[in-house]
Each structure stands twice: as C-alpha cells, then as structure tokens.
Amino acid sequence: MSLLQLTGHLLFIVISISSTFASESTVPYPITCETRGVDLKDDVDVVLCPPDCTQGRVSVFGTGIYASISSVCGAAVHRGVLRSSGGPVKIHKQQGRKNYISSHAHGIQSQSLVRWSSSFTLTKPVTSPQELTSDGSATVLPPMEQPAAKKESKVKKPSVKKALTGGNRECQVDLAMVLDSSKNIGQRRFNLQKNFVSKLAAMMKVGSTGPHVGLVQASDLPKTEIFLTNYTQPKELLFAIKELSYMGGNSNTGKAIKHTAQTFFQQENGGRRGHPRVMLVLVDGWPSDDLEQAATYARESGINVFLVSVAKPVPEEVTMVQDKDFAKKAVCKDNSFFSHQITSWFSTTKHVKPLSQKLCSTNNMLCSKTCYNSVNIAFLIDGSSSVGDTNFRLMLDFMTGIVRSFEISDMGSRVGVVQFTYEQRTEIGLSDYTKKEDALNALQNIRYMSGGTATGAAITYTADMLFKNTGPGRNFMILVTDGQSYDEVIHPAEQARNQGITFYSVGVAWAPHEDLKAMASEPKDSHMFFSREFTGLSEFVEPIVKGICRDFTEKN
C-alpha cells in the first residue's frame, strides 16, 4: 500500500470516528434538581445537573425506566450515573408504560406509579471524540473549521418547556385531600369522588407558584398516594387522580387524619414554610373510628381541617354511627366555614366553586400557625419600690402595646403576667383570658406591689408556673426591671432558655447592662433593650413584636 493510500485510510477512520461521536458532543444543557423529563424539549438529550440533588426532596417514579414526571437529576442519582457533585447526563426518551417499580438506591427512594404516558432512561454521556497520536496517547480533536458564510449563524440553544401554568398566586396553600376509600363508598361512588376532587384541583388552579395538592386514601390503614411536590401541573395531577385504585376496608378516617398531620406537611415531603396547611377530609356516610383525638392533634399542629360529609345516614342507620357529632369534632373550628354537607355524590358539581373558594381563603384559616396566633408571652415585671406608681403605669402601657399585636383566643396566642419584688405574684395565667379585650383590661388593672428586687427567683417561678404544660418553640418571657437584683440571675435565665423559652430582657434606669446581656437569648443585640427613662419603653414595642415573629418563624 502506498503512503498516499495509507494516509487516505487513516483520514477516513478519523472522519468516521468524529462523525460517530458528533451526535453526542452536544453542549450539556443546565437544569435544576427539580427539572423533570416532561419539562425538556425534544432537542435536549444531554443535560447538566447541579450538585447536591439528594439534599431536598426530588420526585422519582420507577427503577431503571422512569416516568417522565420524574426529576431527571434525581433519577440519574438513583440510577448511579450521577454523583452528588453533579455533572452531565444523557437522557433517552421512551414511550409510556405500566407499573413503574419503586426502589431505594444511592440515597434516593423512588416511588411506584400505575401508568404514565412517557418514560426515559439515563446513561453517562460519551466523552468528546479523540485522535490517536503516534506515541499511543490520545488528544482531543479540535473543532472543525466552519465555512466563512456559516460563522455568523447562531446555534439555537435547547430550552425547557414553559410551564403550562404557574398556578393561582391568590391561593397559596398546601392542601392534603383525604379520600374515603372504604367499603362504605364502593367502587362507583369512589370514582365519582375522584371526579369531584379533580374538579376541585382544576378550579383551584394548581401550579408551582400556586396551590400544591397531594392525596391520602383512608381505609383500614392510611396510604399517601401523592405528595405535595409530585405534580405541579393540573393535567398531570388530574391524570394521577384518575389512576388511583380503590382500596376497600374500614373508613378509619381518624387514623388518616393523624397520619396526614404527622407526616404529610413535613418539608422533606414538600411542605412549604409560611404556607397555610389545609386538610380536606371526605367522608361517605360516617367514619369507623374516633376523629376527636386526631383532629385535636391536627389543630395543635396548625392544620386547617375541612370536612365534607356526603350522604347522611338514614334514620335506620343512625344507631350504627359511633359519634353523631364527628363532623363538629373533626374540623378546625365548629362553624359553617369548615364544614360542608353534600347530599349525594351525584350532585357534587355545584359544590366545586364555593368549596374551592373556601380552600383558598387564607385569611379565614383560623388554625394556621403564625407568630400572631400561636405564641405564649409571659411578662415578668419589676414591682420594687424604686419603680413608683407613675412608672409602673408606663410599664403596663408597654405590655398593652405588645399584646395588641397578637390574636388572643382559646386557639390562638396567650398572655400571662408575673409581678415580683422579693416575692412573686401571678397576675394573669396563660389560660385566664381567651379574648383580647378581656386580657387588655386585666393588664391595665394590675396593682403595684412595691418592695425589694429578687429577679432570679422570679424567673424560676415564671418558667415553672406559667410554662409548665406548654410545647417548645412558642414560649417567650419578657423581663422588665429597673435595677440590680438581690439574687443571682444568670443561672435561672439559662435554665429558662434550656426549657425552650426565648428570653427578652428590658432594662430601665439602673438595671446593669451585664446582667441584661447575660439573661437575653441569642443574638444578644436583638433580645436586650435598655432605656434611661420609663417613657422610652414605648419605643421597644415594635422591635420586640417583630423579634417574637422572627424567633417563632425560625423555630417553626
């Protein structure tokens, strides 16, 4: 073979190798951990995943072959073609299939899915084409020169499909629909129930920036079918609801409510901080178990429970109902807003619009936990002789200004007051007043004691007596004092903080800065206040209210 022929053969081989790899040398298209297969256009086949896609909750359906509503990067980690550091991944789009299998791999738990319309598989992308050199090493081929006329042409970048809808921004709720899947309802009415909740979801306009909806089935044992972040597009959610299988069994609605309250709204399951948590419970006839305990747990967890009761028991069935007041006990508050009665599953259409409006009325969600309706505030006020009557009145006005910002009620925030000298006196207990006006009147009627100053003993007394049966993350103690304590204060304040009490120290006149700082919670500069005169207390009302809300949000 001549040198010219050999050169020709080598050139042919290099060109063949280059053309073989050309289709896979596309620049990877950057995506997020949440980007799903259905979000990608057809011209995207190599993507670039960011690092740490195992940290948050990513929705993955299937094993090996994944439903296209799966997170691409999450599926890649699950498949083992992507490490936690991120990187490029090649996606192979396929037709839909039935029975996507769940499994746990590489820190990702995939879910099962009955059926979906499209799928994908994943592999590591093939590296750039290489040319063999005479010494046996490999060098990357340089890009081929383009004709001058084509240099000005711009390559169109692959892009992610625009979301079908961002959702209803006026309806910022996380909603769990608890469906009745018991033997009471039967297959036919179960299908009507699915149709009803599908219409509700469509009317509410589910979307990434609007309401997020998930679903739990109530039967012998509750089963979470759809998490909040599984479907952020209406069509996908409606299809998933349509594919739900009827379970049968007892209507253990109480178990389903408690299961949903305990697990469904957690951040790792898609719950969003600061969004009202709403539970819509549907019951055909009556439940098999008790709802009261589970509903109380849901309310105390800040969940707004709505109950839709369909088909009341007929007179001859009334004796079979375990608790005739189950609807009243289940809801957030026993009023017409949280309870909804439908006569038959065949007449649900007219109820879709009014119920969806209720579910989106965030201002009426009485059980939502906010700093304004969920905190316990105990004031510890100095009644020593150095304060005097006039300054004591200014101290009462200071407390009144803070309390006015909060919603005092039996289900809301609560306020208490302890006055101290050498002794301690509970002026108002946390459970004494369930109406704001009554609490404000009681504050203004506190009588000045006069005496010495034993702040340390008063802190211990307040922590033990007022916060004895309260949960963590919502307890605040505000100390107001004008002088040096006769006993030690640092250790009692530390013990109170260790009990989960957030401590604000407010000093006036001769109150020692060192003690105020030592008693205050961290960060000290936002939990300690000082004024030379009692008239300066009014300036602390707004920053303390804001501080309480900031502390509550961080802990809840």
N, C-alpha and C positions, 0 to 999 in steps of 0.2 A: 504494500500500500504506500502510495506517495505521501510526502509531507502535506501536500495540499488537501488530499483526501482525508488524512487523519485530522487535520485542523477542521475540516468541514463536519466530520463526525462529532468531534468534541463540541463544536458550536451548536450542533443540533441537540446534543444531550443537555447542554446548559440551558438552551432556549426551552426545551421540553420541561426541564425541572422548574424553570421560572414560571412557565405558563400553568404548570400543575398547582403551584402554590399561590398563584396570583389571586385566586378567588378567596383565599383565606388570609390574605395580608391586609384586610380592611382595618383601618384605624379603629380600635375599640371605642364604642360609644358609652360615655359615662352615664351611669344611672344611680339611683339611690337604693338603699336596702329594701324599701317598700315597693319598688317598681315591679310590676307583675308581667307575666308573659303577654297578657292581653293588651297591655299598655304600649307594646312595641309595634312599630310599623313593620311591614313585610320585608323592607330592605335592611333591617337591622339583624345581623346574625352573630356579631361579636360585641359583647358589652364589657364595660369596665366597672367592677363592683368596688365600693369603698370598703375600708377596714371595719372590723367590729360589727358585722351584721348578725352576730349571735347575741348581742347585748340586749336589744329590745325584743319585743315580740314580733316575729315575722310569720306570716301565714303560709304554710306549705301543705299541699294536698298530694299524697301519693308517695311512691317509692320507686326510684329509677325513672319511671314515666310520671310526669307531674301534670296536674290540671293547670291550664293556662292562667287561672286566677291565683296561682302560687307566686310568691316572691321569687324572682329569678335568682337573686344572690343567696337568699335563704335556702333554696333548693340546691344551689351549687355547693354550699357548705355541707348540706345533708348528703349530697351525692359523693362528696370527697374530692371534688375537682377544684375547690376553692378553700384557701386557708383563711384564718381570721384576719390576716393582714390585707385581704382584698386582692384584686388583680383581674385580668381578663378571663372571660368565659365565652365559649361558643355555644349558641342555643340552636337546637334543631327542632323546628316546629312540626307537629304531627296532628293527625285527626283526633277527635274526641273519642272517649271510650267509657266503659262502665267499670265500677268497682276499683277506685283508686285506693291503694292499701296504705295504712298508717304504719309508721315505724319510728324508732329513735336512733339517730346516727350523728356522730360528730357534734353533739351538743344541741341538735335540732330535733324537736318532736314534730313529725308530720302528722296530718290528720287524714282520716278516710273520707271518701266522697262517693256517693252512689253513682253519679254520672256527671260529665261535663262535655261541652261542645268542642273543645280543642285542647291539645296537650303539647308538651315539649320535653325533650331530653337535653342533657348537657354534657359537654366534653371540654377538655382543655384545648385552647386554640393551638393550631400548628404554628411553629415558630417561623420567622422570616426565612425565605429561600437562601441557601448558602452555596458558594462555589469552592470546589476543592483546589488548593494550591499545589504547587509542585512538591512542597515539603510534607504534604499529607494533612496540614492543618486546614481549618475552614475559615473563610472570611465571608461576611455578609455582602451580597451583591449590591452595588449602588443602584439607585432608581434609574430606570431608562430615561434618556432624554426625550422630551416631547417635541414635536414639530413646533416651530415658532408660532404658527397660527393657533395652536391649541393652548399656549401658555396662559392666555388671558381668560380661558374658560374656567369657571368656578365649579368645584365639585360640590354637589348638594349633600349636605350633612344628613345622616339619618336622624329621625326625630321620634319622640314619644308621642303617641296619640293623645290628643286633647281629651280630658275627662268629659264624659257625657254631661255631667253636671257637677257643680261644686257643692250642691245641696242648698237647703234653705237656711241662710245665715240668721234668720229670725227665730230659728228653732234649735238652740244649742244644748241639746240634751243627749245623754247616754241612756238608751232605752232597752230594757230586757222584757221581751214578750214571753210570758209563761203560758204555754198552751195546755189545754186539757187533752190528754191522750189516753184517758181511762176507758174502761169497758162501758162506762155510762154513756159516753158520747157516740161510740160506734164509728165505723169507717165512713159512712156517708156524711154524717154531721162533722166529723173530723175534717173532711175535705172542704166543707162549707166554712169551717173555722179558718183553715189555711187561706181560703179565698178572701175572707174578711180581713185578716191581718196583712195580707198582701196589698189590699186596697188602702189600708191604713198607712203602710210604709210608703206607698206611692203618693198618697195625699200629703204626707209629712215632708216629702222630697228629701229622701236620704242622700247623703253625699259626704265627701271628705271634709268639707268646711261647714256642714250642716249637722243634722241629727245622725248619730250612729246607732244602729239597731242590731241586736242579737236575739237569740231564741233558745228557750229551755222547754223541754217537754216534761209534764207532770204525769207520773204513772206510779207504779209500785215504788220505784226509785227515780229521782230526777235525773235528767240527761241534758247536758249542754250541747246543743246542736250547732249553734252559730255564735261565734264570739263577735265582739263589737267591731273588730277591725277586719273580719273575714271578707265582707262585701261592702264597698263604699260606693257602688253604682246600683241604682234602682233595679235595672234589668237583671243583674246578677243575683241580687238578693231575692227578687221575686222567683227566679228560676230555682234557687236553693230551697226556698219555702215550698215550692211546688213538689220538689223531690223528697220532702220529708216522709218518713214511713210511720204509719200508725202503730202504737205500741200495745195498747190494751192495758189491763190490770186495774188496780185501785186508783182512785183520784186522790192521791196523797199530796194535796196542794200545800199543806203546811210544810212538808219536807222540801218541796220545790222552792217555796219562798225562802226558807232558811238557807238552802243550798245556793240560791241565786245571790242572796245578801252576803254570804260569806266569801264567795269566790268570783262571781261574775264581773264585778266592777273594779277588781284589782288592776293596777297599772300594767302589770305583766300580761294581763288578759285584754288589754286595750282600753281600760278606763282612763278618761282624761281628767286631769286635775282642774278644778274650778268649774266643771260642767255638772248641772243638776243630774242626779241619778234617779231614774224613773223605772218602776216595775209595773207592767200591765199584766194583771193576772186574770185569765179567763176561766170560768167555772161553768160546766154544764150541769145544771141541777144543784148539787151540793157536794162538798168535799167529804172524803172518807176519814180524814184525820183532823186534829185540832189546829186552828190557824193562829190563835191568840199569841202564843209564846213566840212563834216565828215572826209574826207581824210586829210585835214589840221589838224584837231584835233588829228588824229591818228599819223601823223608825229611828231607833237609837243609833243606827249606822248611817243616818242621813239619807235614807232612800224613801222616795215618794211612791207609795204603793197605791195603784188604782185597781179596782176590782170590777170586772164586767161579769155580771151574773146573767146567764142565758137559760130560759125555760125554768121558771119557778116550779118547785114541787107541787103537784096537785094535792088536794085535801087528803086523799088516802095515803099519800107518800110522806106527809108531814111528820108522822111518828117515827119515820126512819132517819130523819135529819138529826144528827148528833148535836149540833148547836145552831139554833134558829137565828141567832144574831151573828153568824160567821162573817157576813158582809160588813157589818159595822166594826167588828174587831180587826178585820184584815187591813183596812185602808189607813192611809196616813192620818187622816182626820175624818171623823164621822160627820160628814156633810154631803150635800148633793154633788159637790165638785169631784170628789174622788170615787164616788160610787156611780155605776152605770148599769141600768137594767134593760135587757133586750128580751122580748117575749119569745122569739124563735130564731134559729139560725137561718131561716128562710127570709127574714126581714131585717138583715143587718146593714144593707146598703145605706139606708137613710141615717144610720148612726156613725158612718165613717167620718164625715166632715166635722160634726160637733165634738166627737171624741178626739180627733187629731188636733183640733184647736186647743182642747184641754191639755193634751200631752205636750204641747208647745208653749203653754202659758207659764213661763218660768217664774213670773212674779207671784204666782199663786202656789208655788211649790213650798208648802209650809214645813216640810220635813228636810229640805235641803240644808246641809250644814254649811253655814258661813260664820265668820267671826262674830257677826252681829246677833245671831240667834243660837249660838252653841257654846258660849263661854260661861265659866263661873268666876265672878270677880269678888274677891274679899278685900274690903278696905280695912286697914289697921291704923286707927287714928289716935294720935297723942292727945290725952286728956289731962296732961300735967298742968300744974299751977302757972308755969311760965307762958302758956298759950293765951289764956284770958278769954273772956266771953266774945269779944268782937272778932278776934282772930279765929275762934272756934266756929263762928258763923261762916267765915270765909272758907274754912275747911269743908263745911257742909255744902257750900255752893260749888266748891271744886268737885266733890263727889257727884253732886247732882248733874253737873255738866258732862261728866263722863258717862253716867248711867243713861242720860237722854239719848245717847248714840246707839244704844243696844235695845234689842227686842226682848223685853222681859215677859215670859209666859211659862206655862207649865211644861211646854215642849221646847222652849227657847232658852235664852240666857237667864242666868240667875245672879242675884247680888246679895252680898252679906256684909255686915259691919261689926267689927270688934273695937271697942274703946278701951284704952289701957292707961293706968297710972302705975302704982305698984301692983295693982290688981287688974284683972281683965273682966270685961262685961260684954256679953254678946248682945248687941243692939238689934241686929237683924240676922236671922239664919238664912241660909241659901234657899230653903224651901218655904219661907214665910210668906212671900208675895209672888203671885203669878200674873199680876197686872202691873204695867209700868207705872201708872199714875199712883197706885197704892204704895209701890216701893219708893217713889219720889216723895210722897207725903210723909212716909215713915222716916226717910232720911232727914227731912227738914225739922222733924220733931225730936231728934236725939238730944238729950240733955247733957250738958257739960259736967264732967265728974270733978276735976281738979284734984291734984295730988302729986306724987313723985313720978319717976320715969324708969320703968323696967321693961325695955323693948325686947330683950332676948326671950324672957318668959312669955311675953305676949305673942311673939312669932310662933313659938312652940304650941301655945294654946290654940291659936287660929288654925295652924296646919292640922292639928289633931281634931279639933271640934267642928270646924266648918268643912274641911275637905275629906272627912273620914270615909265617905262612901261614894266618892267621885272618881271617874276614869281619868287617865293621863291625857295630856295634850290640849286640855281646855281650861286648866286652872291657873288663875292669876291672883297674886297678892300685891296690893299697893299700900306700902307703908308711908305715912305722913307724920313727920316728927320735927320738933324744933330745937332739940338739944341732945346732950350727952346722956347715954343710958347708964344706969347704976349697975347693970349686969352685963355679961358678955353677950355679944350679938352675932359674931361671925359664925360660930358653930351652929346655933339654931337656924340661921338663914341658909347655911349649907345643907342642913338636914331637910329643910323645906324644899329646896331646889332638887334634892335627891328623890323627893316624893313626886316629882314631876310638876312642881309648882313654879311658874315663871314669876320672878320677884322683881318688882319695881320699887326703888327707894326714892322718896321725895323728901328733901331736907329744906328747912327754913331756918333763918337766923343763925343760931349757934350749933346746929347739927354738924358733927365732924365729917369732913369730906372722906376721910379714910374709911370710916365705918360705912358710910353710904355706898362707897365704891365696892367694898368687900361684900356687902349684902346683896348687891344687884346681880341679876343674871347677865350672862354674856350675850352680846358685846356690851361692856360696861357703859360706854358713852351713850347708848340708846335706851338704857334701863335705869339710869341715875339722873336725877334732876335736883337743882338747888336754886333757891331764891333768897335774897336778903330779907324780903318782906312777904307777909302772907298775901298781900294784894297781887303778887306775881304768880300765885298758883294757877290763876285762870289761863295763863299763857301755856301751861303744860297740858291742858285738856286735849287739844287736837293731836299733839305728837304722841301722847300716851295711847289714845284711841287707835291711831294709825299703827303704833308699835304692837298693840294687842292683836290687831288684824294680821300684821306681818308675822308675828310669832305663831299664831294659830294656823295660818296657811302653810308655814314651813313644817309644822308638826303633823299636819293632817293632809 
